[in-house]
Amino acid sequence: MPRLAKPSQRSSLGLIVLWLLYREPLHVYGMQKLIEHQAKDRVVNVRSRASLYQAIERLVRLGLVQVLETVRNEGLPDRIVYAITEAGREAARTWLRETLESTDAEYPEFIAAVSIMFGLPPEEAYEALEMRLERLEHELADTRAALSEFARIPRLFLLEEEYRRAVLEAQIAWIRGVIADIKAGRLTWSEEWIGEIAAEIGLPTEEKEGIDR
């Protein structure tokens, strides 16, 4: 099957919206309720309806979604019903396939923070990781409870919770190890030591020349 050329960068929320509309036309309120009912709010950030409106407006601009009709109810705001286009159906399949197979453009904030953790004194980094660990353990407990509660649901519809559990377990195990090493003094640093390492490593020749200029 030929692949659709990407009209623009895909997004997680846009992908979820396309798949909601793949089944039937919906207005924004209906989408939000479905996202919450299907626990997709644990997968994409829809804390405010504004983010959902922005995602839909972007899909409309791309020609992937179109306005189907405006429903008017007396005493209530008008509700715009959206429908997926043929281009949207193809984009939904393409984005889903690409997202499943690709590891590009995945830059979690936590990894960025870990890469410069030496910017905090060891004791502060220790405290921050302790707080994160506590929150992750609560999240893991919630995820395990959800999997237990919905054990009768076919596994296909619980894969995101299985993945969440695996990621949480791995992250918790890693953080526990780092915390233990900081506490035992096996992992430590200071501004002076950081300065010495920076001086020892130095800058690549081209960067030095650029700075000198």
C-alpha positions in Angstrom: 0.0 0.0 0.0 1.5 3.4 -1.0 2.4 5.6 1.9 0.9 9.1 2.2 3.5 11.9 2.2 3.4 13.5 5.6 1.6 16.9 5.3 3.1 18.0 8.6 4.7 16.6 11.7 2.4 14.1 13.4 1.3 14.5 17.0 0.1 12.1 19.6 -3.1 14.0 20.3 -3.7 14.5 16.6 -3.4 10.7 16.1 -5.9 10.0 18.8 -8.4 12.5 17.4 -8.1 11.0 13.9 -8.8 7.6 15.3 -11.8 8.8 17.3 -13.2 10.4 14.1 -12.3 7.3 12.1 -15.3 5.6 13.7 -17.8 8.3 13.6 -18.2 12.1 13.4 -18.0 13.9 16.8 -18.1 17.3 18.4 -15.3 18.4 20.7 -17.3 17.6 23.9 -18.0 14.1 22.7 -14.3 13.6 21.8 -13.2 14.7 25.3 -15.7 12.4 26.9 -14.6 9.4 24.8 -10.9 10.2 25.6 -11.7 10.2 29.3 -14.0 7.1 29.1 -11.3 5.1 27.2 -8.6 6.4 29.6 -6.7 8.0 26.7 -6.2 11.0 28.9 -3.5 8.8 30.5 -1.9 8.7 27.0 -2.2 12.2 25.7 -2.4 15.6 27.4 -6.0 16.9 27.3 -6.1 18.6 30.6 -7.8 21.6 29.0 -10.3 21.5 26.2 -8.3 24.3 24.5 -5.5 21.8 23.6 -8.1 19.6 21.9 -9.5 22.5 20.0 -6.0 23.4 18.8 -5.3 19.9 17.7 -8.6 19.8 15.7 -8.0 23.2 14.1 -4.5 22.0 13.0 -6.1 18.8 11.5 -8.7 21.0 9.6 -5.9 23.2 8.2 -4.1 20.1 7.0 -7.2 18.8 5.3 -7.4 15.7 7.5 -10.6 16.7 9.3 -13.6 18.8 8.1 -16.6 20.5 9.6 -19.6 18.3 9.0 -22.4 20.3 10.6 -23.3 22.7 13.3 -25.8 21.4 15.9 -27.9 24.1 17.5 -29.7 23.5 20.8 -31.8 26.1 22.4 -30.1 27.5 25.5 -26.8 25.8 24.8 -23.8 26.8 22.8 -23.7 25.6 19.2 -21.7 22.4 18.7 -19.6 21.9 15.6 -19.5 18.3 14.5 -16.2 17.2 12.8 -15.6 14.3 10.4 -12.5 12.7 9.1 -11.6 13.1 5.4 -10.2 10.5 3.1 -6.8 12.1 3.4 -7.4 11.9 7.2 -8.1 8.2 7.0 -4.8 7.6 5.1 -2.9 9.9 7.5 -4.3 8.1 10.5 -3.0 4.8 9.2 0.3 6.3 8.1 0.9 8.2 11.4 0.1 5.1 13.4 2.4 2.9 11.4 5.2 5.4 11.5 4.8 6.0 15.3 4.9 2.3 16.0 8.1 1.7 13.9 10.0 5.0 14.6 12.2 6.0 17.4 12.9 9.5 16.0 12.1 12.7 17.8 11.6 11.1 21.3 13.2 13.5 23.7 11.7 12.9 27.2 12.2 15.8 29.6 13.5 13.5 32.3 16.4 12.3 30.2 17.4 15.9 29.5 17.4 16.6 33.3 19.4 13.5 34.0 22.1 14.6 31.4 22.8 17.7 33.5 22.0 16.4 37.0 25.4 17.6 38.1 23.9 21.1 38.0 22.5 20.3 41.5 24.5 19.3 44.5 24.3 15.6 45.2 22.0 16.0 48.1 19.5 18.1 46.1 19.6 15.6 43.3 19.0 12.8 45.8 15.9 14.6 47.2 14.5 15.3 43.8 14.9 11.7 42.7 13.3 10.5 46.0 10.3 12.7 45.2 10.1 11.3 41.7 10.4 7.8 42.9 7.5 8.2 45.3 5.3 9.6 42.5 6.3 6.8 40.2 5.5 4.2 42.7 2.0 5.7 43.1 1.6 5.6 39.3 2.7 2.0 39.2 0.2 1.0 41.9 -2.6 2.8 39.9 -1.5 1.0 36.7 -1.4 -2.4 38.3 -4.8 -1.7 39.8 -6.2 -0.7 36.4 -4.9 -3.9 34.8 -6.4 -6.0 37.6 -9.7 -4.2 37.4 -10.0 -4.6 33.7 -8.6 -8.1 33.5 -11.6 -9.4 31.5 -11.1 -6.8 28.8 -9.2 -8.3 25.7 -5.5 -7.6 26.0 -5.4 -5.6 22.8 -7.2 -2.8 24.6 -4.9 -2.9 27.6 -1.5 -2.7 25.8 -0.9 0.9 26.7 -1.3 0.0 30.4 1.0 -3.0 30.0 3.6 -0.7 28.4 3.1 1.9 31.1 3.7 -0.7 33.7 6.9 -2.0 32.0 8.3 1.5 31.6 7.4 2.5 35.2 9.0 -0.7 36.6 12.2 -0.1 34.6 12.4 3.6 35.6 11.8 2.8 39.3 14.5 0.2 39.3 17.0 2.5 37.7 16.2 5.5 40.0 16.4 3.3 43.1 19.9 2.2 41.9 21.0 5.8 41.4 19.6 6.9 44.8 21.4 4.0 46.5 24.7 5.0 44.8 24.4 8.7 45.8 23.5 7.7 49.4 26.5 5.4 49.6 28.8 7.9 48.1 29.5 5.8 45.1 28.1 8.5 42.9 29.0 12.0 43.9 30.4 15.3 42.4 31.3 18.8 43.3 31.7 22.1 41.3 35.5 21.8 41.6 35.5 18.2 40.3 33.1 19.2 37.4 35.5 22.1 36.6 38.5 19.7 36.5 36.7 17.2 34.3 35.6 20.0 31.9 39.2 21.3 31.7 40.5 17.8 31.1 38.0 17.0 28.4 38.3 20.5 26.8 36.5 21.6 23.7 37.0 20.3 20.2 39.5 22.2 18.1 37.0 23.8 15.8 34.9 25.1 18.7 38.0 26.6 20.3 38.9 28.3 17.1 35.3 29.7 16.8 35.5 31.0 20.4 38.9 32.6 19.9 37.6 34.4 16.9 
